[in-house]
Amino acid sequence: VNFYILDFGSESLSIFSKMPHVGSFVTSEQKESIVTLFNFIESQIQKRKNLFSEYQGSYKAYCEKSGKTLPVISVILNSYEGFRESCDDYDDFLVHLIREGTKYGIAFAVTSVSTSSDRSSLLEMFANKIVLQAQDAYDYQYILGAPNGMIPKKTYGRGITLINNDPCEFQTALINQRDLIA
């Protein structure tokens, strides 16, 4: 797995920037690096599209039938709101990369604080969605299709996700007590 991190929030993900499997760590101030990273991801999509053409055009079929593997590319975007505020010009390009990347072994994880900044077309592209403590009770229904009134307990790390298309309340774990302070 190769990680590429765009942190437009608190830059709390900078702790991962020196890890050997992190190819790039970019913040909102680094416009050139954002463009470079998006162009790199696009080039990987094109490269993999050509490489996988004999394997039904998919990462999974390529790995199963060729006997070869390529690293999964994981792109993490922390704070979609911050991205839209800083790089609105690249929003359509981001949507394109997310839409095209999935079948070529390029996965995206995007965080957002509110649904008001989400484009519904972007939200629909994610098969897996996790909603922690939402600002509005309607958000659980809007994002997940959860039954009206299904709200997780007001506990740090509590949320709702879908498992086999059924809403499920869950609890994340804390690594240490310092997480409660942040």
C-alpha positions as CSV (number, residue, x, y, z in Angstrom):
1,V,0.0,0.0,0.0
2,N,1.2,3.5,-0.9
3,F,-0.4,6.4,1.0
4,Y,-0.8,9.9,-0.3
5,I,-2.2,12.4,2.2
6,L,-3.9,15.7,1.6
7,D,-4.5,17.5,5.0
8,F,-6.7,20.6,4.7
9,G,-7.8,20.4,8.3
10,S,-5.8,20.7,11.4
11,E,-2.8,19.0,9.8
12,S,-3.0,16.3,12.5
13,L,-2.1,13.7,9.9
14,S,1.4,15.2,9.6
15,I,2.5,12.6,12.1
16,F,2.4,10.1,9.2
17,S,4.3,12.2,6.7
18,K,7.7,10.5,7.5
19,M,6.4,7.0,7.3
20,P,8.1,5.0,4.5
21,H,4.9,4.0,2.8
22,V,3.7,7.6,2.6
23,G,4.5,8.9,-0.9
24,S,3.4,12.5,-0.3
25,F,2.0,14.7,2.4
26,V,0.4,17.9,1.2
27,T,-1.3,20.8,2.9
28,S,-3.6,23.6,1.6
29,E,-0.7,26.0,1.2
30,Q,1.2,23.7,-1.2
31,K,-0.8,24.4,-4.4
32,E,1.9,23.1,-6.8
33,S,2.2,19.9,-4.8
34,I,-1.6,19.4,-5.0
35,V,-1.4,19.7,-8.8
36,T,1.6,17.4,-9.0
37,L,-0.1,14.8,-6.8
38,F,-3.3,14.9,-8.8
39,N,-1.4,14.6,-12.1
40,F,0.6,11.7,-10.6
41,I,-2.7,9.9,-9.7
42,E,-4.1,10.6,-13.1
43,S,-0.9,9.1,-14.7
44,Q,-1.3,6.0,-12.5
45,I,-4.9,5.6,-13.6
46,Q,-3.8,5.8,-17.3
47,K,-0.9,3.4,-16.7
48,R,-3.0,0.9,-14.9
49,K,-5.8,1.3,-17.5
50,N,-3.4,0.2,-20.2
51,L,-1.8,-2.5,-18.0
52,F,-5.2,-4.0,-17.0
53,S,-6.8,-3.9,-20.5
54,E,-6.1,-7.6,-21.0
55,Y,-7.5,-8.4,-17.5
56,Q,-11.1,-7.1,-17.8
57,G,-9.8,-3.6,-16.9
58,S,-9.7,-4.2,-13.2
59,Y,-7.1,-4.3,-10.5
60,K,-8.5,-7.4,-8.9
61,A,-8.6,-9.4,-12.2
62,Y,-5.0,-8.2,-13.0
63,C,-3.7,-9.5,-9.6
64,E,-5.6,-12.8,-9.8
65,K,-4.8,-13.7,-13.4
66,S,-1.4,-12.2,-14.1
67,G,0.3,-13.5,-11.0
68,K,1.7,-10.0,-10.5
69,T,0.7,-7.3,-8.0
70,L,0.8,-3.6,-7.8
71,P,0.5,-1.6,-4.6
72,V,-2.9,-0.2,-3.7
73,I,-2.8,3.5,-3.8
74,S,-4.7,5.1,-0.9
75,V,-5.4,8.8,-1.1
76,I,-6.6,10.4,2.2
77,L,-8.2,13.8,2.0
78,N,-8.7,15.3,5.5
79,S,-11.3,18.0,5.4
80,Y,-13.2,18.2,2.2
81,E,-14.5,21.6,3.3
82,G,-10.9,22.9,3.5
83,F,-10.1,21.4,0.1
84,R,-13.2,23.1,-1.5
85,E,-12.2,26.4,0.2
86,S,-8.6,26.3,-1.0
87,C,-8.8,24.4,-4.3
88,D,-12.3,24.7,-5.6
89,D,-10.8,24.8,-9.1
90,Y,-9.7,21.1,-8.7
91,D,-12.9,19.8,-7.3
92,D,-14.1,18.3,-10.7
93,F,-10.6,16.8,-11.1
94,L,-10.9,15.2,-7.7
95,V,-14.3,13.7,-8.5
96,H,-12.8,12.3,-11.8
97,L,-9.9,10.7,-9.9
98,I,-12.3,9.1,-7.3
99,R,-14.6,7.8,-10.0
100,E,-11.9,6.4,-12.3
101,G,-9.4,5.3,-9.6
102,T,-11.5,2.7,-7.8
103,K,-11.3,0.0,-10.5
104,Y,-7.6,0.5,-10.9
105,G,-6.6,-0.1,-7.2
106,I,-6.7,3.6,-6.2
107,A,-8.8,4.2,-3.1
108,F,-9.9,7.4,-1.6
109,A,-10.9,8.2,2.0
110,V,-12.4,11.7,2.5
111,T,-13.4,13.3,5.7
112,S,-16.1,16.0,6.0
113,V,-17.5,17.9,9.0
114,S,-20.9,18.6,7.4
115,T,-23.1,17.6,4.5
116,S,-23.5,21.2,3.4
117,S,-20.1,21.1,1.7
118,D,-20.6,17.6,0.1
119,R,-21.5,17.3,-3.5
120,S,-24.2,14.6,-3.7
121,S,-22.3,13.1,-6.7
122,L,-19.2,12.8,-4.6
123,L,-21.1,11.1,-1.8
124,E,-22.6,8.5,-4.1
125,M,-19.1,7.4,-5.2
126,F,-18.3,5.9,-1.8
127,A,-19.5,2.4,-1.1
128,N,-18.4,2.7,2.6
129,K,-19.5,5.6,4.7
130,I,-19.0,6.2,8.3
131,V,-20.8,9.0,10.2
132,L,-19.5,9.9,13.6
133,Q,-21.3,12.6,15.7
134,A,-23.2,14.6,13.0
135,Q,-24.3,18.1,13.6
136,D,-27.8,17.4,12.3
137,A,-29.8,14.3,13.1
138,Y,-30.9,14.3,9.4
139,D,-27.3,13.7,8.3
140,Y,-27.5,10.0,9.3
141,Q,-30.5,9.5,7.1
142,Y,-29.1,11.6,4.2
143,I,-25.7,10.0,4.1
144,L,-26.5,6.4,5.1
145,G,-30.2,6.0,4.6
146,A,-30.5,5.3,8.3
147,P,-34.0,5.2,9.7
148,N,-35.4,8.5,10.8
149,G,-34.4,9.1,14.4
150,M,-31.5,6.7,14.5
151,I,-28.8,8.7,16.2
152,P,-25.7,7.2,17.9
153,K,-25.2,7.7,21.7
154,K,-23.4,11.0,22.4
155,T,-20.1,9.3,23.3
156,Y,-16.7,10.2,21.9
157,G,-16.0,7.9,18.9
158,R,-19.5,6.7,18.5
159,G,-21.1,6.5,15.0
160,I,-23.2,4.8,12.5
161,T,-22.2,2.9,9.3
162,L,-23.8,0.4,7.0
163,I,-23.0,-3.4,7.3
164,N,-24.7,-5.4,4.6
165,N,-26.9,-2.3,3.9
166,D,-28.2,-2.3,7.4
167,P,-27.4,0.7,9.7
168,C,-25.2,-0.3,12.6
169,E,-24.1,1.8,15.5
170,F,-20.4,1.3,16.5
171,Q,-17.8,2.5,18.9
172,T,-14.2,3.4,17.8
173,A,-11.4,2.8,20.2
174,L,-9.0,5.3,21.7
175,I,-5.3,4.7,21.4
176,N,-4.5,6.6,24.6
177,Q,-6.0,9.1,27.0
178,R,-4.4,12.1,25.2
179,D,-6.9,11.6,22.4
180,L,-9.7,12.8,24.7
181,I,-7.8,16.1,25.2
182,A,-7.5,16.9,21.5
